[in-house]
Amino acid sequence: LNVPILKSFERHLRAEGKSDSTLSHYMNVTFAFLTFTEDEGLPGWREATREHVEMWLESLQGRLRPASVRNHYLGLRAFYDWLAFESEIDRNPFGEIRQRRIKPPSVDESPKDVATPEEVRATLDYLRNQRRFRDAALIAILYDTGMRAGELADARMADLMDNGDLLIPKAKGKRPRW
């Protein structure tokens, strides 16, 4: 697919200061929807209707978890809201921003696959015995704090204070936190 409007949307997201992961998600979701409409012989992005979006969401439900389907919905909605704001389309398939016709898919709480304290202890013991202290420290920090792996990956030794506090310079929302 060669859709010049995607370049404009990407530029808009960058200008808004969206994080790289948000930008990537919105672009991938939008591209997936446009590919779906092309593969199904549906009209292009200008003529997409509520029914086309619902068909796409339905096709995702068998392959993705409910939370992922909802995230796809939100990413595509951002694209169409931008198109409507820019007057690129006459009618937003999601409806007017204040009166949505398509509601986000509901998400049931799914159990998270979390390591037990015994499993973590065994992993830490193994790493210490192998003298892999850095790896043990990383696992311990992630387990103790519940922080995102990407946040820890961005942290530097200079962010670790003598008292054990760790500054995360770019937490979610691009705000630093301790």
C-alpha positions in Angstrom: 0.0 0.0 0.0 1.2 3.4 -0.9 -1.0 5.9 0.9 0.4 9.4 1.1 -2.1 10.3 3.9 -0.2 8.0 6.2 2.9 10.2 5.9 0.9 13.2 6.9 -0.6 11.3 9.8 2.8 10.2 11.0 4.1 13.8 10.7 1.1 15.0 12.8 1.8 12.4 15.5 5.5 13.4 15.6 4.5 17.1 15.8 2.3 16.2 18.8 5.3 14.6 20.5 3.8 11.1 20.6 6.3 8.5 21.9 7.9 6.2 19.4 5.9 3.2 20.6 2.6 5.1 20.3 3.5 6.4 16.9 4.5 2.9 15.8 1.3 1.4 17.2 -1.0 4.0 15.5 0.8 3.6 12.2 0.8 -0.2 12.3 -2.9 -0.4 13.2 -3.9 2.1 10.5 -1.8 0.2 7.9 -3.4 -3.1 9.0 -6.9 -1.6 8.6 -6.1 -0.2 5.1 -4.6 -3.6 4.1 -7.8 -5.3 5.4 -10.1 -3.1 3.4 -7.9 -3.6 0.3 -7.8 -7.4 0.8 -11.6 -7.6 1.3 -12.3 -5.4 -1.7 -13.8 -2.6 0.5 -13.6 1.1 -0.3 -10.5 3.0 0.7 -9.9 5.1 3.8 -12.0 8.0 2.5 -15.1 5.9 2.1 -14.8 3.6 5.1 -17.9 3.2 7.1 -18.8 2.0 10.5 -19.6 -1.4 9.1 -16.1 -1.7 7.6 -14.5 -0.8 10.9 -16.7 -3.4 12.7 -15.9 -6.0 10.1 -12.2 -5.4 10.8 -12.6 -5.5 14.5 -14.6 -8.7 14.2 -11.7 -10.2 12.1 -9.3 -9.3 14.9 -11.3 -11.0 17.7 -10.3 -14.5 16.7 -6.6 -13.7 16.5 -5.9 -11.2 19.3 -6.7 -10.8 22.9 -9.5 -8.5 23.9 -7.2 -5.8 25.2 -5.3 -5.9 21.9 -8.5 -5.5 19.9 -9.4 -2.5 22.0 -5.9 -1.0 21.4 -6.4 -1.5 17.7 -9.7 0.2 17.9 -8.2 3.2 19.7 -5.3 3.5 17.3 -7.6 3.5 14.2 -10.0 5.9 15.9 -7.1 8.4 16.4 -6.4 8.2 12.6 -10.1 8.9 11.7 -10.4 11.6 14.3 -7.4 13.3 12.8 -8.8 12.9 9.2 -12.1 14.5 10.4 -10.3 17.3 12.1 -8.3 18.0 9.0 -11.5 17.8 6.8 -10.0 15.0 4.8 -13.2 13.0 5.2 -16.8 14.1 5.2 -17.9 11.6 7.7 -16.0 9.8 10.5 -16.9 6.1 10.7 -16.5 6.3 14.4 -19.0 9.1 14.7 -18.6 12.6 16.0 -16.1 12.8 18.8 -18.8 13.6 21.3 -21.3 11.1 20.0 -19.5 7.9 19.1 -21.4 5.4 17.0 -18.8 2.6 17.5 -18.0 2.0 21.1 -14.6 0.5 22.1 -14.7 -3.3 22.5 -15.0 -4.3 26.1 -12.1 -6.0 27.8 -12.4 -8.7 30.3 -9.7 -8.9 32.9 -7.4 -11.7 31.8 -5.0 -13.3 34.3 -1.5 -12.2 33.9 1.3 -14.7 33.7 3.3 -13.7 36.8 6.3 -15.6 38.2 5.8 -17.0 41.7 8.1 -15.8 44.5 9.7 -19.3 44.4 10.4 -19.0 40.7 11.9 -15.6 41.1 14.0 -16.8 44.1 15.3 -19.8 42.0 16.1 -17.5 39.1 18.0 -15.1 41.3 19.9 -17.9 43.0 20.9 -19.4 39.7 22.1 -16.0 38.4 24.1 -15.4 41.6 25.7 -18.9 41.4 26.7 -18.1 37.8 28.1 -14.8 38.9 25.7 -12.9 36.7 25.1 -10.2 39.2 24.0 -7.5 36.7 21.3 -9.9 35.3 20.2 -10.7 38.9 20.0 -7.0 39.8 17.8 -6.3 36.7 15.4 -9.2 37.5 15.2 -8.0 41.1 14.4 -4.4 40.1 11.7 -5.5 37.7 10.2 -7.9 40.1 10.3 -5.5 43.1 9.0 -2.4 41.3 6.8 -3.7 38.5 8.3 -1.1 36.2 8.2 -1.6 32.4 11.2 -3.3 30.9 11.6 -0.4 28.5 11.9 2.0 31.4 14.6 0.0 33.0 16.4 -0.3 29.7 16.5 3.5 29.4 17.9 3.9 32.9 21.6 4.6 33.4 23.9 4.0 36.3 24.0 7.8 36.9 20.2 7.5 37.6 20.8 5.2 40.6 21.2 7.1 43.9 23.3 6.1 46.8 20.1 5.5 48.9 18.9 2.9 46.3 16.4 5.2 44.6 16.3 4.9 40.8 15.3 7.8 38.6 13.4 6.7 35.5 14.0 9.6 33.1 11.4 8.7 30.5 8.4 6.9 32.2 5.1 6.6 30.5 3.9 10.0 29.4 7.6 11.1 29.0 7.6 12.2 32.6 10.5 11.3 35.0 9.6 9.4 38.1 11.4 7.8 41.0 
